[in-house]
Amino acid sequence: AGHTDDFPYANGEKGYSNWELSADRANASRRELVAGGLDNGKVLRVVGMAATMRLSDRGPDDAINRRISLLVLNKQAEQAILHENAESQNEPVSVLQQPAAAPPASVPTSPKAEPR
């Protein structure tokens, strides 16, 4: 999800608002993740939130509100989103094709330290 602060976008009078800016920010992040090797099928949703989800401990105009947020899902949450997407498209859930599961990546580990 892309986010913005409360300041109106400078070109907002031409129809490009913080909504478009935040959606573009989220989609640019998706493109970078895919370019970096993320399987495009792993991305379930890209959204712009404008200034609707400010960080509570900062002011509405704080630069920290100009950010992206990534939500990593477990299988149960993934299924709930796929179900929600199917309902919004008026399609049965079975119509959605699941992306092929990637084999687990090997994670390098450090050797355990020997007690002295």
C-alpha atoms as one frame of an Amber mdcrd trajectory, in Angstrom:
protein
   0.000   0.000   0.000   1.181   3.504  -0.772   0.616   6.338   1.689   0.938
  10.135   1.663   0.961  12.965   4.165  -1.961  15.422   4.407  -0.471  18.027
   2.075  -2.418  18.172  -1.187  -0.317  17.065  -4.135   1.058  20.114  -5.967
  -0.584  19.094  -9.255  -3.875  18.183  -7.595  -5.882  20.809  -9.456  -5.358
  18.778 -12.652  -6.953  15.683 -11.138  -3.765  14.035  -9.827  -4.287  13.877
  -6.087  -2.747  12.107  -3.118  -4.901   9.116  -4.093  -3.138   8.746  -7.440
   0.231   9.546  -5.882  -0.138   6.851  -3.228  -1.353   4.273  -5.775   1.588
   5.104  -8.062   3.961   4.831  -5.101   2.607   1.368  -4.247   2.770   0.181
  -7.854   6.334   1.485  -8.288   7.289  -0.543  -5.219   5.635  -3.636  -6.700
   7.601  -3.175  -9.930  10.878  -2.912  -7.977  10.102  -6.057  -5.972   9.324
  -7.992  -9.169  12.460  -6.621 -10.861  14.379  -7.831  -7.806  13.110 -11.386
  -8.256   9.763 -11.577  -6.448   7.308 -13.801  -8.332   4.603 -11.487  -9.692
   2.013 -14.110  -8.709   2.871 -13.503  -5.052   1.435  -9.967  -5.191  -2.270
 -10.147  -4.366  -3.174  -6.472  -4.139  -1.634  -3.049  -4.730  -3.535  -0.098
  -3.244  -3.206   3.616  -2.671  -4.344   4.853   0.728  -3.608   8.605   0.370
  -3.535  10.093   3.908  -6.134   7.737   5.406  -3.654   5.756   7.539  -1.280
   8.227   9.141   1.196   7.061  11.736  -0.454   8.081  14.990   2.587   9.375
  16.858   3.544  11.821  14.107   1.863  14.939  12.769  -0.302  14.667   9.650
   2.280  16.553   7.596   5.287  14.525   8.797   7.385  13.079   5.967   7.204
   9.621   7.584   3.624   9.409   6.316   4.979   9.382   2.737   5.721   5.670
   2.724   4.767   2.221   1.539   3.614  -0.664   3.672   3.977  -4.330   2.814
   1.793  -7.009   4.316   3.221 -10.534   4.317   0.466 -13.132   4.540   0.224
 -16.657   5.858  -1.759 -19.190   3.785  -5.002 -18.581   5.704  -4.849 -14.812
   5.139  -3.921 -15.383   1.481  -7.019 -17.554   1.007  -9.211 -14.896   2.638
  -7.919 -12.251   0.203  -8.356 -14.554  -2.791 -11.927 -15.216  -1.625 -12.579
 -11.474  -1.225 -11.128 -10.785  -4.689 -13.358 -13.475  -6.220 -16.450 -12.048
  -4.525 -15.675  -8.554  -5.807 -15.404  -9.979  -9.329 -18.587 -12.065  -8.891
 -16.658 -15.236  -9.669 -16.675 -18.490  -7.742 -13.541 -18.916  -5.664 -12.700
 -22.104  -7.564 -12.205 -20.037 -10.752  -9.149 -18.352  -9.277  -5.937 -20.106
 -10.077  -3.408 -20.377  -7.334   0.172 -19.511  -8.251   2.464 -22.516  -8.102
   4.130 -22.817  -4.741   7.816 -22.093  -4.937  10.126 -24.554  -3.218  11.412
 -23.221   0.087  14.636 -21.325  -0.292  17.599 -22.607   1.629  18.530 -20.193
   4.331  22.197 -19.951   5.233  22.851 -20.425   8.910  25.782 -19.534  11.069
  27.508 -22.294  13.000  26.592 -22.408  16.669  29.104 -20.831  18.977  31.046
 -23.244  21.151  30.850 -22.544  24.902  34.175 -21.427  26.366
